[in-house]
Amino acid sequence: MAATRRRKKLRPGRFVLFIILLFTFICGAAALGLLAVSVKDLPAWDESGLLSSNSTLIYDKDNKLITKVGIENRVPISLSDIPENVQEAFLAAEDRRFYQHFGVDLQGIIRAVFVDLTKGGLHQGASTITQQLIRMSFLTPDKTIKRKIQEIILAVQVERHYSKEEILEMYLNKIYFGEGAYGIQSAAQTYFDKGVSDLTVADAALLASIVRAPSIYSPYRDEKTALNRRDTIISQMAEYGFISPQEASGAESEPINIKEGSPAGRQYPYPYFVDYVTEQLIEKYGPEKVYKQGLKVYTTIDPEIQENAEKIMANDRNFPPAIGNEKPQGAAVVLDPRNGEIRALVGGRQHTNKLGWNRATREPGRQPGSSFKPIIAYAPAIELKGMGPASVIDDAPVKYGNYEPHNDSRSYRGLITLRTAITYSVNIAAVKLLVDHVTIPEAINFAHRLNIDIDRNSVGASLALGTEEITPLKLAAAYAAFANQGIYTEPTAILKVEEPDGTVLEEHTPKQKQVMKPTTAYLITDMLKSAVQSGTGTGAKISRPAAGKTGTTDQGKDIWFAGYTHELVGVVWIGFDDPKPMPRSYGGVYPAPIWRQIIGKALEGKPVSNFERPPGIVSAKVDSKSGLLPGPNTPPEHMVTDLFASGTVPTKMDDTHVPVEVCATSGKLPTEYCPDRVIRTMIKLQYNVPDNVADYNERMPTDFCTIHSPGAGGQILPPDSQTVKPNQEIPWNIPGQTETGTQ
């Protein structure tokens, strides 16, 4: 019998130890591997990188240099000229142990690792001022372990070569403060219009609070958030012993006294356009690369159009009168509808601080009033419901729940075509078109095609009148789709970005999509041509085909004109930053003439071209009171010839015009006592309108004559015999007709 072998028993303690050792070995190997990769890809040590400054070059559409971004808004200053309280504000905010560590704060790293492990992901930076200087000078802002290792290695290297004072000086001259300000001296001038030596503790704390996230903490963008962050820094300064509690209390009670800008005025041309480009570059590449690393940026700007637009927008004669000492503001956008390239962008009447409030682009914008009607009501009605310029809407009083729209004139035109309604900006027609024909959900979906997002839970029938906020740039891009045969093109200001050595970082390709039929776009364009030729937009008339729409909100708080030719789209907005009524101010009175001056000058001397008519557009004659083909009773004055998309020409003949016998004297339905009766062609509908509707007398009456009565005494008939009761047939006595209607 074979001897059995004894199996060796595995002890649990040894197994656990083995697992721990194996795990440690794997982690160590991984760490060494990551360290090796980090060292291998470490940027070459170049001390000049800590100090170098190469401005970004910005070119126009013809590749001509128009300005440099970077050097103009940085003023170097030595540490000895920076007050201790200012230095200490930054130490309290960013690195309170700056003078104790060797470039890396181990306590901060342990704290950051703990937070990252408990929360998951990389949340805490634990970067010292030295590490931040390294990151600004050599590395990307990406939050990766590899970059962190490189940051630590280079930070230790910097601390070996420079004193703490030199490092702090370089940091304070390099850091980005938002609003285009680079370095502490430039920031002091931009935000407070004073030098660093004149900054108070509160001023210093505000600047120190901004550097963590300029887009969030800039007082120009959100003063309340900036104030809370500033006070947090002041509290930290007291906690770390930089100032006394009494000084902290005094600083916290000090209001934010930011200035509108440097008295030297703007320091670069076409500031709003350049600001818009700069903001986009910073968002993509970070402020350090934009302001220091010499990018070449090729843009879409047309300097002639931009300069003329700025001049026109600065002219007081083009604007409503001031209220007190405050002038109404304005914005203008011009772009090429064929490719979405922005030719001019003006975000205000004066440019007061870099990367400040750009009214042409800053979300959410303002209410566009009636300039929104083509987007939200008319275009979807044509695109989705087969309607057209000759379709008919009844401009008569209407109420939807508690909402009762009114026309600006407080009058009613009655049955009108869509062309007439949009030409004269009839509010009730737009609301009825939206609610009764398009429907609000479908209109919102259509607007989304044009990159306009609307919260469907917060809107109602008033949406037709432009109560949803929008920026001039977004409105211009939407109108460009009408000018470009229904193709929406995402607007752009940047065509190409290159590194100093010519390496292409990005090159623009137009992002386009067909958002409506070419026939829809053309019909809207043809209707809007009527608005410019004879409607509310006559102030925009130029010596070539042009289409456009005015917009005026409640009490004239916002006034607009959005218009276009075959070559250019332009949008003009006027209003106060804090909305105020502007009496007797309308989109056709101020914005339309501004549009005429800008676009007329831009196209001066260029060949005249009309809008291209796409296949599928036909013309037909219809009855203007029903929108149907003329019937046997359609009077000549109610016949109109208009455009249609193929397949939408009505096939039914008008049946609303009918011969009606009425009292020759009163015009009402005759009674047996009326001596003289006449036959009139009138409009028969299934509902009544009040007598203040313009075509009231053209509609078949429902009241009986009250003038004539038995005998010569002029006795008036009883009230209940004077009006047709519900479901009561009208007694017609017309040859060839029965009592209940036409045979």
Beta strands, then each sheet from edge to edge (+ up, - down):
strand 1: 56-59
strand 2: 65-69
strand 3: 296-299
strand 4: 329-335
strand 5: 342-346
strand 6: 392-395
strand 7: 414-417
strand 8: 487-489
strand 9: 494-498
strand 10: 504-507
strand 11: 512-514
strand 12: 547-552
strand 13: 558-564
strand 14: 569-575
strand 15: 617-623
strand 16: 639-645
strand 17: 657-663
strand 18: 677-683
strand 19: 737-738
strand 20: 741-742
sheet 1: 2+ 1- 3- 9+ 10-
sheet 2: 5+ 4- 14+ 13- 12+
sheet 3: 6+ 7-
sheet 4: 8+ 11-
sheet 5: 15+ 16-
sheet 6: 17+ 18-
sheet 7: 19+ 20-
end
